[in-house]
């Protein structure tokens, strides 16, 4: 059972903008105009996220995932100095109180700071977006002993089944080339997944084609 929450910066974007926006320039502008107030608000959101996730664990959640969906709207310096410390505080608090509960981070379009994220001891696994080369993520997973999941472009599911299988096998092969394979032929320390959410127009048979492609991969054999 997976518990989750949006990460503080992403939640702040929604709070300040009122809805989904292309670049969240209003939230970014407010951060630069009122940095002290912005940090206070981020701290409040962070505390609420911690309380929420702890309640989820206390009520049965076995894994926790944080979604920093709009981290890529920040510069590397701002992401690492503003958004990432809040995420790390959430993860480190969970690990201190529940050391056996894995914590997963999804940071969309934060490839510039990926190694900074991987080097943190608070995260066990990372969801990789479709704009980050999966082989690069696998190299970091190997270096820091982490697990990764991802990162097929969801729009690939609109293509014919044979193309879905080819793309899935290519993705898994790139991971396996770095992390090796299990006895069953799957890549080590890896969960095959999409690099972003499914779309409203996706059909069940398209998802089934993805699942079948994953199950048919036997790269280690």
C-alpha positions in Angstrom: 0.0 0.0 0.0 1.6 3.3 -1.2 1.0 6.5 0.6 1.8 9.8 -1.1 1.7 13.6 -1.2 2.7 16.4 -3.5 6.0 17.9 -2.4 6.0 21.3 -0.7 7.1 23.4 -3.7 4.5 21.7 -6.0 1.8 22.3 -3.5 2.8 25.9 -3.1 2.5 26.4 -6.8 -1.1 25.2 -6.7 -1.9 27.3 -3.7 -0.5 30.5 -5.2 -1.6 30.0 -8.8 -5.0 28.5 -8.0 -4.8 26.0 -10.8 -2.4 24.2 -13.1 -0.3 26.7 -15.1 2.3 26.4 -17.9 5.3 27.7 -16.0 4.1 28.8 -12.6 5.7 32.2 -13.1 3.4 33.7 -10.5 4.7 31.4 -7.8 8.3 31.9 -8.9 7.9 35.7 -8.9 6.4 35.6 -5.5 9.3 33.6 -4.2 11.7 36.2 -5.4 9.6 39.2 -4.3 8.9 37.8 -0.8 11.6 35.2 -0.1 11.2 35.3 3.7 7.4 34.8 3.6 7.8 32.2 0.9 10.2 30.2 3.1 7.8 30.4 6.0 4.9 29.2 3.8 7.1 26.3 2.5 7.9 25.3 6.1 4.2 25.3 7.0 3.4 23.1 4.0 6.3 20.8 4.9 5.0 20.2 8.4 1.6 19.4 7.1 3.1 16.9 4.6 4.9 15.2 7.4 1.8 15.0 9.5 -0.2 13.6 6.6 2.4 11.0 5.6 2.8 9.8 9.2 -0.9 9.4 9.5 -0.9 7.4 6.3 1.9 5.1 7.7 0.0 4.7 11.0 -3.0 3.6 9.0 -1.3 1.0 6.8 0.8 2.7 4.2 3.9 0.5 3.5 5.8 2.8 1.1 5.8 6.6 0.8 6.2 8.6 -2.4 6.7 12.4 -2.8 5.7 14.0 -6.1 7.7 17.2 -6.9 6.0 17.6 -10.2 7.0 21.2 -10.8 10.6 21.1 -9.5 11.8 21.6 -13.1 10.3 25.1 -13.1 13.0 26.2 -10.7 16.6 26.9 -11.5 19.1 24.3 -10.2 20.2 26.7 -7.6 16.7 27.5 -6.4 15.6 23.9 -6.5 18.6 22.7 -4.4 18.4 25.6 -2.0 14.7 26.0 -1.6 12.6 23.0 -2.7 15.0 20.0 -2.1 15.7 20.7 1.6 12.0 20.6 2.4 11.7 17.3 0.6 14.7 15.9 2.5 13.2 17.1 5.8 10.1 15.1 5.1 12.0 12.0 4.0 14.5 12.1 6.9 11.7 12.5 9.5 9.9 9.5 8.1 13.1 7.4 8.1 13.9 8.5 11.6 10.5 7.4 12.9 9.9 4.5 10.5 13.3 3.3 9.2 11.8 0.3 7.5 9.3 2.3 5.3 10.9 3.0 1.9 10.6 6.6 0.6 10.4 7.3 -3.2 11.0 10.7 -4.8 9.6 11.8 -8.1 11.2 15.0 -9.3 9.9 16.0 -12.7 12.5 17.7 -15.0 15.1 18.0 -12.3 17.8 16.1 -14.2 20.2 19.0 -13.4 20.0 18.0 -9.7 19.6 14.3 -10.0 22.9 13.3 -8.5 22.2 15.7 -5.6 19.0 13.9 -5.0 20.5 10.4 -5.3 23.3 11.3 -2.8 20.7 11.9 0.0 20.5 9.1 2.5 16.8 9.8 3.1 15.5 8.4 -0.2 15.4 4.7 -1.1 14.1 5.0 -4.6 13.5 7.5 -7.4 10.8 7.7 -10.1 12.5 8.9 -13.3 10.7 11.2 -15.7 10.7 10.6 -19.5 13.1 13.6 -20.1 15.9 12.0 -18.2 18.1 9.3 -19.9 17.3 6.1 -18.0 20.9 4.9 -18.4 22.1 7.9 -16.6 19.6 7.3 -13.7 20.8 3.7 -13.6 24.4 4.8 -13.3 23.4 7.0 -10.3 21.4 4.1 -8.8 24.4 1.9 -9.0 26.7 4.5 -7.5 24.4 5.3 -4.6 22.8 1.9 -4.1 19.2 3.1 -4.9 16.2 1.7 -6.8 14.7 3.4 -9.8 11.5 3.2 -11.7 10.3 4.7 -15.0 10.6 6.2 -17.5 8.6 5.4 -20.7 6.9 8.4 -22.3 3.2 7.8 -21.7 2.4 8.8 -25.3 4.3 5.7 -26.5 1.1 3.8 -25.4 -0.7 5.3 -28.4 1.5 3.4 -30.8 1.0 -0.2 -32.1 1.7 -3.0 -29.7 4.9 -4.1 -31.4 6.3 -0.6 -31.0 5.3 -0.5 -27.3 7.1 -3.8 -26.8 10.2 -2.5 -28.6 10.4 0.7 -26.6 9.8 -1.1 -23.3 12.5 -3.7 -24.1 14.9 -1.0 -25.1 14.3 0.9 -21.8 14.7 -2.2 -19.7 17.8 -3.3 -21.6 19.5 0.1 -21.0 18.8 -0.4 -17.2 20.0 -4.0 -17.2 23.2 -3.1 -19.0 24.1 -1.0 -16.0 22.5 -2.7 -13.0 22.5 -6.3 -14.3 19.7 -8.8 -14.3 17.9 -11.1 -11.9 17.8 -14.8 -12.4 14.4 -14.3 -14.0 15.8 -11.9 -16.6 14.5 -8.6 -15.2 16.8 -5.7 -14.4 18.1 -5.4 -10.8 16.8 -2.6 -8.5 14.3 -1.5 -11.1 10.5 -1.1 -11.5 9.3 -0.7 -15.1 6.9 2.2 -15.2 5.9 5.3 -17.1 7.8 8.5 -16.8 4.7 10.5 -16.1 1.0 9.8 -15.4 -1.4 8.1 -17.7 -3.6 10.4 -19.9 -7.4 10.6 -19.8 -7.6 9.2 -23.4 -5.5 6.1 -22.7 -7.4 2.9 -23.1 -7.1 -0.3 -20.9 -5.7 -2.3 -23.7 -2.9 0.1 -24.2 -1.9 -0.3 -20.6 -2.2 -4.0 -21.0 0.2 -3.9 -23.9 2.7 -2.1 -21.7 2.3 -4.7 -18.9 2.7 -7.6 -21.4 5.8 -6.0 -22.8 7.4 -5.7 -19.4 6.5 -9.4 -18.6 8.0 -10.6 -21.9 11.4 -9.0 -21.3 14.1 -11.6 -20.5 17.2 -9.6 -21.0 19.3 -11.6 -18.5 18.7 -14.9 -20.3 
